[in-house]
């Protein structure tokens, strides 16, 4: 996965260029998971028995007095106990990851991916959900469901973005190979590789800079990587059940082979795909291993003892290979792989598995629910929102009184962050409904869950 160092905050631009997602949800009233997660509808266990037919008052189906009420109560309790529940701890991690990726793409601070490796966390959560689905449904059905949830929001982004690029002069001759341009354009429909975008356009003066198309396409590498992980998941799950630790460690070994030149990929597009799998594949597989109960077999002392050592090795490797602002973990795949897999392992090891919010976190319920509901929308649109926010904020330099008396304010990225989230909220309202359509739910403009739902979120399916 090739990256370009982010541009630091300045009066003219505060938007870093292409980086890793140093980043698949509920509607009213039921939340869902990340891209491709099943509908958040509480269900009974597979193969649950039908309700006991009612007999005369005070009897069961066979006429035995006094049994019907007790059997119905026991059966309802068993169904509730075995019904899939939503893990609010995972929801919280996903919300933090989304917020952090927006924060990082604006600020470009090198230490942010170290503080919280959003990419690895998001892939681990998605892998957990994928393994859960594969337990209950055939692989083809699960893959089709994931793609159905993932692709329509991308198509909406492409319909708007590609149309805007074409209107501003982008076309088949932009890449120098018209035939390949048309072929690459199909990646906006099925992103097996990253869709193409214009490098520089006229933009819209005062509202969005000329790099808006490029920044619009920056997050799409994650969509491509996610799709490949989904397609590979049935095979990965089978391998995980046969050779668990060899399967978990294989992406890290591949990452090391790529890093030290033992394996080379001639194609740039194929190299990006393989590199992303090598860097984050272990995180996805760890999420599946958590769902399969494999991590519970590890002695309790092993993870806290070994994971920090692996993390420090990854950080040491990064520090000795140019880790700094503009060249952080995203540009050092081996360091990123070690740091991410160790952090994910610790987060999964200490996972409290909240079926309902702890008292101190209940106030976060609506915000976390919204971010999980619109995870794809926030991720797809936040970068162009940063470009627009920075462009509009820079217009204030035209006011002499502000330039003379408050240059520190105009140079600050914090107001741009606020404007970015306001614009992202607008995108949630304008485009987020497509996630509901993709999930075959009733569209909602602002899905924060019903009032007072709070602890009942645990009853929904992740």
C-alpha positions in Angstrom: 0.0 0.0 0.0 1.8 3.1 -1.2 1.3 6.3 0.7 2.2 10.0 0.3 3.3 12.0 3.4 0.6 14.2 4.7 0.8 17.9 4.4 1.1 19.7 7.7 -1.4 22.4 8.8 -0.8 25.7 7.1 -2.8 28.7 6.1 -3.4 27.2 2.6 -3.8 23.5 3.3 -4.3 21.3 6.2 -5.2 18.1 4.3 -2.8 15.2 4.3 -2.5 13.2 1.2 -3.2 9.5 0.8 -2.6 7.5 4.0 -3.8 4.3 5.4 -7.1 4.4 7.2 -5.5 5.4 10.4 -9.3 4.4 10.3 -18.8 -2.8 8.4 -24.7 -0.3 12.0 -27.9 0.8 13.8 -31.0 2.6 12.6 -33.9 3.6 14.6 -34.2 1.6 16.7 -31.9 -1.3 15.9 -28.1 -0.8 15.3 -26.0 -2.8 12.9 -22.3 -3.4 12.6 -19.6 -2.2 10.1 -19.8 -2.6 6.3 -21.5 -5.9 5.5 -22.8 -6.6 9.0 -26.1 -8.4 9.3 -29.3 -6.5 10.1 -29.5 -5.7 13.8 -32.6 -7.7 14.4 -32.9 -9.9 17.5 -33.5 -13.5 16.5 -33.8 -16.8 18.2 -31.2 -19.5 17.8 -31.0 -21.5 14.7 -33.3 -24.4 14.9 -35.2 -23.1 17.8 -38.4 -25.1 18.5 -41.7 -23.7 17.7 -43.8 -22.3 20.5 -45.8 -24.9 22.5 -49.4 -25.1 21.2 -51.8 -23.7 23.7 -54.3 -26.2 25.3 -57.2 -25.5 27.6 -56.5 -23.0 30.4 -54.0 -24.4 32.9 -52.8 -27.3 30.7 -49.9 -27.9 28.3 -50.2 -29.3 24.8 -50.8 -32.8 26.1 -53.4 -31.6 28.6 -51.0 -31.8 31.6 -52.3 -29.2 34.1 -50.0 -26.3 35.2 -47.3 -26.9 32.6 -48.0 -24.4 29.8 -47.0 -21.2 31.6 -43.8 -22.7 33.0 -42.8 -24.2 29.7 -43.4 -20.9 27.9 -41.4 -18.9 30.5 -38.5 -21.4 30.3 -38.5 -21.4 26.5 -38.6 -17.6 26.3 -35.7 -17.3 28.8 -33.6 -19.8 26.9 -34.3 -18.0 23.6 -33.3 -14.7 25.2 -30.2 -16.2 26.7 -29.0 -17.7 23.4 -30.0 -14.9 21.1 -27.1 -13.0 19.5 -26.4 -9.8 21.4 -24.6 -6.7 20.3 -21.2 -6.0 21.9 -21.2 -2.4 22.9 -17.4 -2.6 23.6 -16.8 -3.4 20.0 -19.2 -0.5 19.0 -17.1 1.8 21.2 -13.9 0.7 19.5 -15.3 1.3 16.1 -16.5 4.8 17.0 -13.1 5.7 18.4 -11.5 4.3 15.3 -13.7 6.5 13.0 -13.1 9.6 15.0 -9.4 9.0 15.1 -9.1 8.5 11.4 -10.8 11.9 10.7 -8.6 13.5 13.3 -5.5 12.0 11.8 -6.3 12.8 8.2 -6.6 16.4 9.1 -3.8 16.8 11.7 -1.3 14.3 10.2 0.4 13.7 13.6 2.7 10.7 13.4 1.9 9.5 16.9 -1.8 9.1 16.3 -1.5 5.7 14.6 0.6 4.6 17.6 -1.9 5.9 20.1 -4.7 3.9 18.4 -4.1 1.8 15.3 -7.6 2.3 13.8 -7.0 0.3 10.7 -6.0 -2.9 12.6 -8.9 -2.5 15.0 -11.4 -2.0 12.3 -10.3 -5.1 10.4 -10.3 -7.1 13.6 -13.9 -6.1 14.4 -15.0 -6.9 10.8 -13.2 -10.3 10.9 -15.1 -11.1 14.1 -18.4 -10.3 12.5 -17.5 -12.2 9.4 -16.7 -15.4 11.4 -19.9 -15.0 13.3 -21.9 -14.8 10.1 -20.1 -17.9 8.6 -21.2 -19.9 11.6 -24.9 -19.3 10.9 -25.2 -19.0 7.1 -23.6 -20.5 3.9 -20.4 -18.7 2.7 -22.0 -17.5 -0.6 -24.9 -16.0 1.2 -22.6 -14.2 3.7 -20.3 -12.8 1.0 -23.3 -11.7 -1.0 -24.8 -9.9 2.0 -21.5 -8.2 2.8 -21.1 -6.9 -0.8 -24.7 -5.8 -0.8 -24.1 -3.6 2.2 -20.7 -2.3 1.1 -21.1 -1.5 -2.6 -24.2 0.8 -2.8 -22.7 3.6 -0.6 -19.6 3.4 -2.9 -21.7 3.6 -6.0 -23.4 6.7 -4.6 -20.0 8.3 -4.0 -18.9 7.3 -7.5 -22.0 8.7 -9.1 -21.4 12.1 -7.6 -17.6 12.1 -7.6 -17.0 10.7 -11.1 -19.7 13.0 -12.5 -18.0 16.0 -10.9 -14.6 14.9 -12.3 -16.0 14.5 -15.8 -17.6 17.9 -15.7 -14.3 19.4 -14.8 -12.4 17.9 -17.7 -11.2 14.5 -16.5 -11.5 11.8 -19.1 -10.0 8.8 -20.9 -6.9 10.7 -21.9 -6.0 11.7 -18.4 -4.0 8.5 -17.8 -2.4 8.4 -21.2 -4.1 5.0 -22.0 -7.8 5.5 -22.9 -8.5 1.8 -23.1 -7.1 1.1 -19.6 -9.0 4.2 -18.3 -12.3 2.6 -19.2 -11.3 -0.7 -17.7 -10.1 0.9 -14.4 -13.3 2.9 -14.3 -15.1 -0.4 -13.6 -13.4 -0.5 -10.2 -15.9 2.1 -9.1 -18.5 -0.7 -9.5 -16.5 -3.6 -8.1 -13.4 -2.4 -6.3 -11.1 -5.3 -6.7 -8.5 -2.7 -7.2 -8.5 1.0 -6.3 -10.8 3.1 -8.5 -9.1 5.9 -10.6 -9.5 9.6 -9.9 -8.2 12.9 -11.2 -5.0 14.2 -9.6 -5.8 17.8 -10.0 -8.9 19.7 -11.1 -10.1 23.3 -11.1 -12.1 22.7 -7.9 -14.8 25.2 -6.9 -13.3 28.5 -5.8 -13.9 29.3 -2.2 -15.6 26.0 -1.5 -13.3 23.1 -2.5 -9.7 22.8 -3.6 -8.4 21.4 -6.8 -7.2 18.2 -5.1 -10.8 17.2 -4.0 -11.0 14.3 -6.5 -7.7 12.8 -5.4 -8.7 13.1 -1.7 -12.1 11.7 -2.5 -10.4 8.5 -3.7 -7.9 8.3 -0.9 -10.1 6.1 1.5 -11.1 3.7 -1.3 -8.0 1.4 -0.7 -9.8 0.3 2.5 -12.9 -0.7 0.6 -10.8 -2.7 -1.8 -8.9 -4.4 1.1 -12.1 -5.1 3.0 -13.7 -6.7 -0.1 -10.7 -9.0 -0.5 -10.8 -10.0 3.1 -14.5 -10.9 2.8 -13.8 -13.0 -0.3 -11.0 -14.9 1.4 -12.8 -15.3 4.8 -14.3 -18.8 4.2 -10.9 -20.2 3.3 -9.2 -18.3 6.1 -11.8 -19.7 8.6 -11.2 -23.2 7.5 -7.4 -22.8 7.8 -7.9 -21.2 11.2 -9.8 -24.1 12.6 -7.1 -26.6 11.4 -3.9 -24.6 12.0 -4.9 -21.6 14.2 -1.5 -20.0 15.0 0.1 -20.7 11.6 -2.9 -19.0 10.0 -2.7 -16.0 12.3 1.0 -15.5 11.9 1.2 -16.2 8.1 0.3 -12.5 7.1 3.1 -11.2 9.4 5.6 -13.7 7.9 4.5 -12.5 4.4 4.9 -8.9 5.5 8.4 -9.6 6.7 9.2 -11.3 3.4 7.9 -8.3 1.4 9.8 -5.9 3.7 13.1 -7.6 3.5 12.9 -8.3 -0.3 12.4 -12.1 -0.1 9.2 -11.7 -2.1 8.5 -9.0 -4.8 5.3 -8.3 -6.6 5.8 -6.9 -10.2 2.3 -5.3 -10.6 1.7 -2.1 -8.7 -2.0 -2.8 -8.2 -1.4 -6.4 -7.1 1.4 -5.2 -4.8 -1.0 -2.9 -3.0 -3.5 -5.7 -2.4 -0.9 -8.2 -1.2 0.8 -5.6 1.0 -2.4 -4.6 2.7 -3.2 -8.3 3.4 0.3 -8.8 4.8 0.0 -5.7 7.0 -3.5 -6.2 8.4 -4.4 -9.8 7.6 -3.4 -11.0 11.1 -5.8 -8.4 12.7 -8.7 -9.7 10.6 -7.8 -13.3 11.5 -7.4 -12.5 15.2 -11.0 -11.1 15.0 -12.1 -14.4 13.6 -10.1 -16.3 16.2 -11.8 -14.3 19.0 -15.2 -15.3 17.6 -14.1 -19.0 17.3 -12.9 -19.0 21.0 -9.3 -19.7 20.0 -7.9 -16.8 22.0 -9.6 -18.1 25.2 -7.3 -21.2 25.0 -4.3 -19.0 25.7 -3.2 -18.8 29.3 -4.3 -15.5 30.8 -0.8 -14.4 31.5 0.6 -15.1 28.0 -1.0 -12.2 26.1 -0.1 -9.4 28.6 3.4 -10.8 28.7 4.1 -11.3 25.0 2.0 -8.6 23.2 3.8 -5.6 24.7 7.2 -7.1 23.6 5.9 -7.5 20.0 4.5 -4.0 20.1 7.9 -2.6 21.2 9.6 -4.5 18.5 7.3 -3.0 15.9 7.9 0.5 17.4 11.6 0.0 17.5 11.6 -1.1 13.8 9.6 2.0 12.9 11.9 4.4 14.9 15.0 2.9 13.1 13.4 3.3 9.7 12.5 6.9 9.6 9.4 7.2 11.8 8.5 10.9 11.9 5.8 13.3 10.9 5.2 12.6 7.2 6.7 9.1 7.4 4.8 7.2 10.1 3.6 3.7 10.6 1.5 3.7 7.4 4.7 4.0 5.4 6.5 1.3 7.4 4.3 -1.9 6.8 6.3 -4.3 9.0 6.3 -1.9 11.9 2.6 -1.3 11.4 1.9 -5.0 11.2 3.6 -5.7 14.5 2.2 -2.7 16.4 -1.4 -3.3 15.1 -1.5 -7.1 15.7 -0.2 -6.7 19.3 -2.6 -3.9 20.1 -5.5 -5.8 18.7 -4.5 -8.9 20.6 -4.5 -6.9 23.9 -7.9 -5.2 23.1 -9.5 -8.6 22.4 -7.8 -10.2 25.4 -9.2 -7.6 27.8 -12.6 -7.4 25.9 -15.3 -7.0 28.6 -18.1 -8.0 26.1 -20.6 -5.4 27.2 -24.1 -6.5 26.4 -25.2 -3.1 27.8 -23.4 0.1 28.6 -21.6 0.6 31.8 -23.2 3.4 33.8 -20.5 5.9 33.1 -20.6 5.4 29.3 -24.4 5.5 28.8 -24.2 9.1 27.8 -22.2 8.0 24.8 -24.9 5.7 23.5 -26.5 8.0 20.8 -23.2 9.2 19.4 -21.7 5.7 19.3 -24.9 4.3 17.7 -24.8 7.1 15.1 -21.2 6.4 14.1 -21.8 2.7 13.9 -24.9 3.3 11.9 -23.0 5.4 9.4 -19.5 4.0 9.5 -19.3 3.6 5.7 -20.7 7.1 5.0 -18.3 8.8 7.5 -15.3 6.9 6.1 -16.1 7.5 2.4 -16.9 11.2 2.7 -14.7 12.6 5.5 -11.7 13.3 3.3 -13.5 15.5 0.9 -15.1 17.2 3.9 -11.6 18.0 5.2 -10.7 19.5 1.8 -13.9 21.6 1.7 -13.5 22.7 5.4 -9.8 23.8 4.8 -10.7 25.7 1.6 -13.6 27.6 3.2 -11.6 28.4 6.4 -8.7 29.8 4.3 -11.1 32.3 2.8 -11.0 34.1 6.1 -7.4 35.3 5.3 -9.2 37.7 2.9 -10.5 39.7 5.9 -7.7 42.1 6.9 -8.9 42.5 10.5 -8.6 38.7 11.1 -5.3 38.5 9.3 -3.8 41.3 11.4 -5.3 40.5 14.8 -5.9 36.8 14.9 -3.4 35.0 12.5 -3.0 32.3 15.2 -6.7 31.4 14.8 -6.5 31.3 11.0 -3.5 29.1 11.1 -5.1 26.7 13.6 -6.4 23.3 12.5 -8.9 23.0 15.4 -11.6 25.2 13.8 -11.1 23.2 10.6 -11.8 20.0 12.5 -15.1 21.5 13.8 -16.1 22.5 10.3 -15.1 19.1 9.0 -17.5 17.3 11.4 -20.3 19.8 10.6 -19.8 18.9 6.9 -19.6 15.2 7.7 -22.8 15.5 9.6 -24.4 17.0 6.5 -23.1 14.0 4.5 -24.7 11.6 7.0 -28.0 13.4 6.4 -27.7 13.6 2.6 -26.0 10.3 1.8 -26.3 8.0 4.9 -29.7 6.7 3.9 -28.0 4.6 1.3 -26.6 2.3 4.0 -30.2 1.6 5.1 -31.2 0.9 1.5 -28.3 -1.5 1.2 -29.3 -3.2 4.4 -33.0 -3.4 3.3 -34.1 -1.2 6.2 -36.3 1.8 6.3 -34.1 4.9 5.5 -33.3 7.2 8.4 -31.7 10.6 8.3 -30.1 10.5 11.8 -30.1 7.0 13.3 -29.1 7.4 16.9 -31.6 4.8 18.3 -34.9 5.4 20.1 -35.0 7.5 23.2 -34.3 5.7 26.3 -33.0 2.6 24.5 -29.8 2.6 26.4 -29.2 -0.8 27.8 -31.6 -2.5 25.4 -29.0 -2.1 22.6 -27.5 -5.3 23.9 -30.5 -7.2 22.6 -29.7 -6.4 19.0 -27.7 -8.5 16.7 -24.2 -7.3 15.7 
